[in-house]
Amino acid sequence: MTSQVSSEAGEALVGEQRSAPATGEHGSAKEVRRLDRVIIRFAGDSGDGMQLTGDRFTSETASFGNDLSTLPNFPAEIRAPAGTLPGVSSFQLHFADHDILTPGDAPNVLVAMNPAALKANIGDVPRGGEIIVNTDEFAKRAMAKVGYETSPLEDGSLAGYRVHPVPLTTLTVEALKDFGLSRKEAERSKNMFALGLLSWMYHRPTEGTESFLRQKFAKKPEIAEANVAAFRAGWNFGETTEDFAVSYEVAPATRAFPTGTYRNISGNLALSYGLVAASRQADLPLYLGSYPITPASDILHELSKHKNFGVRTFQAEDEIAGIGAALGAAFGGSLAVTTTSGPGVALKSETIGLAVSLELPLLIVDIQRGGPSTGLPTKTEQADLLQAMYGRNGEAPVPVVAPRTPADCFDAALDAARIALTYRTPVFLLSDGYLANGSEPWRIPDVDELPDLTTTFATGPNHTLADGTEVFWPYKRDPETLARPWALPGTPGLEHRIGGIEKQDGTGNISYDPANHDLMVRTRQAKIDGIEVPDVEVDDPDGASTLVLGWGSTYGPITAAVRRLRVAGRPIAQAHLRHLNPFPKNLGEVLERYDKIVVPEMNLGQLATLVRAKYLVDARSHNQVNGMPFKAEQLAAALKEVIDE
Amino acid sequence: MSESLLHLVPKAEAKQSMKDFKSDQEVRWCPGCGDYAVLAAVQGFMPELGLAKENIVFVSGIGCSSRFPYYMNTYGMHSIHGRAPAIATGLATSRRDLSVWVVTGDGDALSIGGNHLIHALRRNVNLKILLFNNRIYGLTKGQYSPTSELGKITKSTPMGSLDAPFNPVSLALGAEASFVARTVDSDRKHLTEVLRQAADHNGTALVEIYQNCNIFNDGAFEVLKDNEQAKEAVIRLEHGQPIRFGAELDKGVVRDPATGDLEIVTVTPENASRVLVHDAHASSPTTAFALSRLADPDTLHRTPIGVFRSVERPVYDTLMADQLEQAVEQQGKGDLTQLLTGKDTWTVVG
């Protein structure tokens, strides 16, 4: 959630769980403690189903009404070698009774399904944290594989943690012995046993998971029931075993949320819905031309389910054909979209240039990932900003819009569509892996309050020649927006030809005239420069002299860091950009107001380069390019140094 | 035969003439270029098709032939090198009320755009692709192309080219094309007849047009054009007719029973019954492929022209439209509120 409340300062107390006495509601003698927030990390082998486990716990938590933020983290390999460190897949979930902004820096609870998962994640768990370990997997060989010479469960290396050794596999197999499954089949349900245990520990509602399992395995009812049984067995294990003496309550975050109906949503889902909504608001059919690429493919998958909205999805032979088909559909009057990630943008560049020249509306969705080249396909990064800004031949300006949170991907998609349709231009929508796969609660908008995106097509002549003849000029511009008319094939009398060769102003005919080219280059630039975007807002309650400026998915960590600093008595101002091209008109004036400007980015300083070049300000970079989002605590420490210098 | 997809495209209200399809732009090909003849043939054929000209779109890539759309008084897009089939795919699949034509060349379609061409053919998108093959790069001033004969001496291959050429008809058949034809720029009647059949075809129609580049590869197809030589060099394919050629129609194509391959024999009363009868609608592409291999890639002797293959196969755009309709039938028309709400929600009251 993006509204700011002071209780976020609680995030400063990493690892510490505030507890208050509460009465046990289970009738058992077990103690129930009340917490204001918890960070849980599920970690296991790629094949252990950790992402599913995390998703289910998230759904339970969302329907309970906590605020939440998630961070899935998985290898690019579908099944990396079992039991190895590179094969570890994890899912971190932060949930609270108040407004939170990030998936959390350090987990309070780690569920480690094998030695690799323990080894890969223990460094992030602060002393005093709880660790639930699947002891069945701690055989000598499995431990040796990840470099444990002695068992960490016995050699005292976990002293200082609250360790719960649980033979998860054995217990799961035992619980399913009446199902007639092979041992291997039964073992697969161990993630549901773990989910049941954690659901008990945190008083999560369980109906959702049970009905989810029955639906997921509708064709294999015996597997569905086995998973439900494992899930219940995990719950009952927590309830009965003495090792788990305490369970926890995290009250719904009622006060953090404005009135409304909520759901949990990931960035890619919100973005997909934003595109469907934009199509409805524009009254244009949606056309997606795309080629599968991590982490953007989910948008293709999602949109392909909504054909009953008139959505056409075309899985092309390559990235170039994906955008080519989208551009063809745009010529025909569709709301056209192509979705990809950085390497795909590189391949699409020439066609984006053509779209700039043709001046047709087109959305290019780039779910950024680690680069260069193939880079880190499943990790996050913000290093495509300059590619989006400048990665084409010639002067080819393209507007750039960046969402700030998973749910914000919905609004950002509508905004990108507004710009594309109003100004007849390709538009970049720059999301990233962190937003794409992360999730948070979303207040479901009233569809009647969505922006009106209706556009008008050319229907007749728009120009009178000296001799009085009425003609259609495809490059005669709207004087306000500088947009050219959109004349769809099928409209009688407006037959015209467009292309990538320079066009004569107005007529659109081929022109190699030097003065005309100069005029057209400047006019295309002026059109983009003149796009209306809202002023950037500055949050500066204390009259600070240091400004932190961010863009895109760093919003959560930056805001969390800013809250910490203010609680610690360090004034700091914050501004966050949604529009990277053009920049908001007041940005220069805002930057001038501050002595020190820090730009945290998950790249080597791309926004910093842009603002330094454009506004001649001494913006300094704070960079992290490790494939992971910033941690609020580390970011706060870095900002504190700047404030204090 | 299923109904022609042309019925989805609005008809012209008044009778059209060739003039209606000429744009106001000056044609800028080299004097004597084969492209002029093709342009005239297409402009001459369009009135016969009788479609509303605002519902016709020509999409091209880059190259001499790709200037074609500028000269047609229809909607048009001169796009980027090799990508016309992809762009046309987006247009055709989203607007079934349009007649979409792609104009491309041997470099555009078979080199830089090879991937898009084969995938358009395999999908069977409702596109008519006119591939102008002059066996040379013209616009970049004379480098060898992917259809140039091996050993071709050009500016970029002073000691001769090293790569074996593509046979566009063989390639298209291998890419699952449902309609493949070959014709020659200078034979207006034959070209028009092939265009007629292509226009009427449901799905992707690939028409290879041998086109003379009089500047960089003049006379490349002379053997097929010279009346005397053509009699021996050209094999005219007509559906349902025995495949015979030669000045006296004394040569015929027969199948070698031992290998299954095709061979050319001198027709005698004894073997006349063995002469292959051309079946463009055969479900297997095997014979069409064998026919495409008859020509000598260097001399072009024994070059079949005409429609090699024309079969009915599901059309991508139709399937796509059907799925959209089906989705509405099964799930009802999309309701945005319902979509955004999903299954798991909770309510916060003030």
Interface residues (C-beta under 8 A of the other chain):
Chain A: S59 A62 S63 F64 G65 G208 P252 T254 F257 P258 T259 G260 T261 Y262 R263 N264 Y273 V276 A277 R280 P285 Y287 G289 H306 K307 N308 F309 G310 R312 F314 A316 E317 D318 I320 A321 G324 A325 A326 L327 G328 A329 A330 F331 G332 G333 S334 A336 E350 T351 G353 L354 L358 I444 P445 V447 P489 G490 T491 P492 G493 L494 E495 H496 R497 I498 G499 G500 I501 N509 I510
Chain B: P10 S23 Q25 A52 K53 E54 N55 I56 V57 V59 P69 Y70 M72 N73 T74 Y75 G76 M77 H78 S79 I80 R83 A86 I87 A88 T89 G90 L91 A92 T93 S94 R95 D97 L98 N115 H116 H119 M320 Q323 L324 Q326 A327 V328 Q330 Q331 G332 K333 G334 L336 T337 L339 L340 T341 G342 D344 T345 W346 T347 V348 V349 G350
